[in-house]
Amino acid sequence: MENRNNTIRSFLSILLKSALALALFAGVWYVLTPLFRLDRNIDGDQYRNLPENTLDVLCLGSSHIQYSFSPAVFYAETGLYSYVLGSPCQPVQSSYAVLDEALKTQHPSVVIMDVFTLLPQSEVCYADGLFYKALDMTTGKTRAEAAEAVPNEEMRTAYRYDLIMNHDNWKRMDLKELGKILENARKADGFNENLGFVPMEVTDPVYMPLITYDTSETVELSSDDILWLDRIVNRCRDEGIVLILMKSPFIIDQENTNILHAVWQYAESRNVEYVDFIAEASSLNWFIGMDGDTWHNNVWGAEIITKELARRIQTEHPAASHRENAVWESLLQKARSKLAGSLMNDMNVDPYRLLDEAAKYPSIAMLAYHGRGNTTIGPGENDLLNRAGFAKDFIHDFSTDYYAVAVQGELIQAGSAPFTIEYNGAQIRLASDGIYINGESVCGPGEMQLVFAAPDYSWTNSIPINYASRWFWKNGCDGFDCTVGW
């Protein structure tokens, strides 16, 4: 009996020691793992730094949503707060995890998700490592569940215990600087200055219509895709959130058109809203080259997409719970100032677009109007000029000269005679022969001269307009087809 008891005690001792060793190993693993996450994705931290329960609209998906939706534009159109919590090639199962993470600190009234990664074309960017970008935005139980959802079994283990794939990072660490090593595990401070939007500058403003296809055959989504879409749809409905699926414009082929149609059929079957910007590109005057490349939107394209989404949301889902927040207002002021330079610089020669933007973004607008009696300004143009801050009836009082300076839609000074004004450390002179900043001419000849500038004058854009034009454009073309200066 005594031998038996000794055997049992010995077994229990071994079992206890094994359990303690396992617990110690797990604890060390848990402590060490964050220290080895060099170059981690801090987008999740910066999102969690936002004041809680202040977000109105959340965007999910791949880089297609990151380049397509601008929270600065959305705010300029609606006054609402939005954020893009996307990541490169974010798979739909990862989008669910990101949604779960996002709802820990915010409760948006609308979620917008781009469906690119449901299409076969997304396979070109489906390196397994890209799952990690989305997973790295999540925490705790959500992160563990996101790792379990990785389809590749070998990678699933590496993601579940990510010290496995990060262990080699010790070679890049300064092991003598303990503080720097501990810094790897700390939550990142601050905010994403673009609120998750990735701005791509305009480089090739030419018109190239987007080629679209009709559906050639009926196809079905995979059971896994339907499973994760169902989870996203159901989670949004459980939370009282409106879900809008979308596909931003890009060059698509017949096979992917058929799959996209299957996505829209799924949306209709679940009574989920969707916007097919590929099909709507022509009606929205969205063009390859002008508004994006073969894959992503540039800032002009993002402005088009975001304004249309803003219009739909304002019309169909007005945010009754919006509350103004000082942190958001500061972030969006900076984001709009930065975006204004991309939207309104001298690549843009469209006075319609510029006048609309001048009323909404931090900018200075200068006008020298020389009344000649042969103006072709119509009601639409008159309204644009008025909203930009130029308080004159250009239709009925067309023969009186008018000089004015406005800042973001607010008139600073105006009169029927030339004048000089000091503003933000610079001298602006509106003269009969042109517009000058600090004594330098910034606008060529024209019967109406418009100059747009940054509040700090870091960029300027001059638009001379000739009354022989049709409205603001030369007959038969617009500024991108004509020689600038008319």
N, C-alpha and C positions, 0 to 999 in steps of 0.2 A: 504493500500500500504506500509505504514511504517513498519507494522508488517511483511509483506512479505519480505521487504528488510532486516529487522533484522534477519529473518529466514535464508535468503540466506547468509548473512554475517556470521551468526553463523555456518552454514554448511561449508562454505569455510574456516572458522577459524579452525574448527575441522579437515577438510581435510588437511589443511596445517600443523597443529600440528602432525597429523598422519603420513604425508609424512616425516616431519622432524624427528619424532621419529623412523620411519622405516629406514630413511637414517642414523640416529645416530646409530641405532642398527646394520645396515649392516656395517657401518664404524668400530664400535667397534669389530664386529665379524671378519672383514677383518684384523684388527690390531692384535687381540688376537690369531687368528688361528695359525700363524706360531710359536708363542711363546710356544704353547703346543705340537709341533711336536718333541718330544724327540725321540732319536734313529732313526732319519730319514735317508733315503737312500741318501748318499752324492755323489753317483756315477755320477749323473747328473751334480752337481756342478764341480766335478773334470774334467769331460769331457768338460764343458764350459770354464774351465780355460786354455785349450789348445790354442795355437796360432790359430787364425781364418784362415779358408780356407787352411789348411796345410795337411789335412787327405786324404789318398789315398783310403783306404778300411775300410768300417764300417761293423761290425757284429752285428746281432740282434738275439733275441730268448731267450730260457730258459737257465737253468744251463747246458744243453747239449752243447750249443755253448760256454759257459763260460769255460768249462773244455776241450773243443776240439780245440780251436783256440788260438795260442800263437803269439801275435804281435812281440815278440822277435825272434821267429823262422822265422816268415814271413819276418822280416827285414834282418835276416842273409841270407835268400835265395834270396831276391829281392832288398833290399835297400829301400823298400817302407814303409810308415807309416800306421799302421792299429790300430783299437781300437775295443774292444768288449763291446758293450753297452747292455748287457743282464741282466736278472734278473730271480730269481727262478720261474719256471713255467710261464714265460711270455706269456700270451695269444696272439693270432694273432692280436686282436684288439688293445692290448697294444703295440705290436710291431709297428703298424702303428703310434700310438701316439709318441713312442720313435723315430721313423724315422722322424716324423714331427719336433720334438724337436731338433734332431741332425742336421737337415738341416738349422737351424737358424744360426749356427756358422761355419758349415763345408760344403764342397761340394765334397764328395768322388766320385771317378769314378766307384767304384764297391761297391755294398751292398750284403752281404752274410747273409742268414737267415736260421737257423735250424727250421725244421717243427715239432718238437716233440709235441708241444701242439695242433696239429691237430689230433693226434692219441688218441684212447681211453685209452691207458696206462697212459696218462698224468692226467687222472682223479684222480689218487691216491694222487696227490699233489695239487689238486685244491681247497685248502682252500681259501675262499674269500679274506682273508688278503693278499694273494700273489699278487692280482691285485695292491695292494697299493704300493708294491715295485717298480713296473714299473711306476705307476702314480707319485710316489715321485721323479722320475728323470725328470719330465716335469715341465713347468712353464706356467703361464698366461692362455691364451685362450686354448692352447694345453692341459693343465691340466684339465680345465673345460670340454673340449670335451672328454677327456679320461675317466673322471668320468661318463659322460653320456653314455658311451659305456659299462659300467659294466652291465652284463646281469641280475644280481639279483637286483630287484627293491628296496628292503630294504637297501641293501648295497650301491646301487647307491646314495641314499640320504645321507648316511653316508660319502661316498667318496666325494660327491659334496660339502658338508659342513662338512669337516673332523674334526672340533672342536667337533662335536657330539661324535665321537668315541675316541677323544683324551682328552676330558675334564677332565677325571679322573687322568690325568698325573700330576695335581697340587700337588697330594700327594707325588710325587717324586721330586718336585721342592723345592729349598731352597728359600722361598719367601722373605727372608731378603737380598738375594744377587741379586739385580736388574740386575747387569751386566751379571750374569750367565743366567738369564731368557732371556734377550735380545739376548744373544749369540745363543740361539736356532733358532732364525729367520735369523741369518746372513748366508751369502753364505760361504761354506767351502773353505778353501784355499788349495793350493797344487794339487798334481796329484795322480792318482792311480799308484802305483809303478809297477804293472804288466799290466797296460793299459787295465784293465778289465778282463784279463785272471785269472782263478782260478787254480793254480798248485796243483795237487795231486801227492804226492810222490809214487814211486814204492815200493810195499810191498810184492808182491807174484809173482816173475818172473817165471811162469810156462806157458806152452803152452796149451791153451784150445780153439780149433777152435770155431768160432761163428757159431751157427746153423742158417741157413736161410731157408725160405719157398718160394715155388712158389705161385703165386696168385691162390686161389681156387674158387673165385667168384668175379664178378664185383659189386662194390659198388660205391656209390656216396658221395661226400662231402655235408655237410649241406649248405643250402642257406646262412646262416650267415658266415660260413667259406669262401665261394666263394666271398661274398660281401667284406670281409676284405682283402682277397688275391687280389681281383681286385683293391682295393684302393692302396695297396702297389705296385702292378705291374704298375698301371697307374701313380702313383706319381713318381716312379723311371724313367719311360719313359719320363714324362713331364720334369724331371730334367736332362735328358741325362745320367742317371746312369744305368750301367749294373747290373741286379739283378740275383743272383745265389741262388737257393734253395738247401738245403742239409739236409741229415740226418746222424748224426754221428753214429758210430757203438755202439750198445747196445743189450741186449738180448730181442728179439722181438718174438711175437707169430703169429699164423695164422691170427687172426682177425685184428691185427694191420698191418700185411703185406698187407692185402687186402686194408685197408684204405690208407696206404702209396702208394700203386699202384695208387689209385684214385688221390692222390696229384700229382704224376708224370704225370698222364693223363691230369690233369688240366694244369700243366706246359707246356706240349707239345701243348695243345690247345691254349695257350697264347704265344707260342714261347719263353718260359722262360727256361734258362739253369738250370740244376739240377745235383747234385752228390749224388748218393746213396752209402754211405760208408758201409752200411750193406752188400750190394751185392758185393762191391769191397774189403771187409776186407781180404778175402783169397789172392787175387792177390797183395795186399799191405803188406802181412805178418803181419796183425794185429790180435792179439789174446787176448781173455779174460784172465786175470791174468797177462800176460806179459805187455799189453798195456792199460788195463782198467778193471773196475769191471763190474757188471751186468748193471750199469746205466751210469757211467761216464768214460771218458778217464783219464789216469794218464799222467804224463809229457812225457813219451815215446810215448804213443798213440797220444797225442796232436802234438808231433813232426811229426809223420807220416801223420796225417790229414792235418796239416798246410803246410807241404812240398808239398803235392799233390795239394792243392789249390793254392799254390804259383806257382807251375809248370804250372797249367792250366791258371792262370791269366797272367803270364808272356808270355805264348805262344799265348793266344787268345785275351788278353786285356791289352797290355802294357800301363802303365800310362805315357802319354805324358806330363801331366801337373805337374809332381812331382817337388817340390822345396825343397832343403835341408834347414833344420831349426835347429838352435842351441839348442832350448829347446827339440825338439824331439830327437836329437842326444844324448843329455845328458841322457834323460829318457831311451832310448834304450840301451845305454851303461850299465847303472845300471841294467836294466831288463835282459840283456844277461848275465851279470856277475852272477846274482842270479840264473838264469836258468841253467847256465853251471854246477853249483854244483849239481843240481838235475839230469841233463842228464848224467854227466860224472863221478859221484862218483863210489865207488867200488861195487855198485850193478850192474853196467854195465861191462860185461866182453867181449863185442863184439868189437874187434879191428877195424873192418870196420867202425862201427858207431862212435867209439871214434876218429879215425883219421879224419873222415869227420868233426866231431864237433870241433876238435882241430884247424882246419883251420878257423872256423867261430865264435867261442866264446872266450871271454877272458880266457886264460888258458896257462899253460906252458907244453910243450911236451918234454920229454927227451928220447933219444934213445942210446942204446949200442948194436951195430950190430957186431957180430963176424963172419967174413967170413970163411966158411968151404967148399965151393964148392958144397954143396948138397942142396942149398936153392931151395924152390919151389915158390919163389916170381914171380908172373906173371905181365902182363901189368897193370891190374886193381889195384893190390896191390902197384906196383911201382908208379902209378899215385896218389894213396891216400897218400903214404909217401911223395911224392914231394909236394902235395898241403898242407900237414901239415907243410911244411917248410924244410923237409929233402932233400937237393939238391944233390942227388946221383943217379946214374944209377944202381939200385940194380939187374938188369937183366944181363947186360953185364959186369959190374964190381962187380961180386958177391963175389969174394974171398978177397977183401980188407976190413979190419975192418973199422968201421965208428962210431964215437961218435958225438952226436950233441944235442944242446938245441935250441928249437924254441918257439916263443910266438905268438899265434894266426896266424899261417901260415908264420911267418917271422923268418928266421934263425938268431940266435943270435951268435952262435959259433959252429964250427964243425972241425973235424980232424980225421986222421987215428989212432991216439994214445989217450989214456985216458987223461983227463984234469979236472981241477977244475975251477969253475966260481962262482963269487958272483953275485946274482941277487935278487933284491927286498928284501934285508936284510937277505938273507940266502945263505949258501954255498952249491952249487951243485957239487958233484964229480961223474964223470963218470969213472968207473974203469973196469978192465978186469973181476973182480969177482962180479960186480953188480953196482947199482946206489945208491948214498947216498945223503941225505939232512941233513945238519948240523951234519954230522958224523954218522947218523942213516941209516941203510940199509932200502930201501923202495921198493926193488924188489928182488924176489926170482930168482933161477937159470933159465937159458934159453939161447938158442943160439942167440935169439934176445930179448932184454929187453926194454919194453916201460913203461914209467911212465908219467901219466898226473896229473897235479896239478893246484890248484887255484893260481892266481897271488900272493895271500897273504899266500898260503900254508895251508889254512883252511881245505882243503880236498886233498887227493892224491889217485890215482888208478894205481896199477901196473899190467902189462900184460906181463908175460914171454911167449915167443913163441918158439916152438921146430920145427926145420926144417923137422922132420919126419911127420909133419902135412901136410894136403892137403891145399895149400895156407896158410892161417892163422889159419885154423881150424884143429883139430884132425880128422883123417879119420872117416867118418860115423856119425859125430855129430858136434854140435857147442858148444860154451863155456857154455851155460845154461844147456846143457845135460851132459857135461863132468865135471870132477873134475878140478876146476880152477888151472892153472899151468901146465895143460897138462901132 
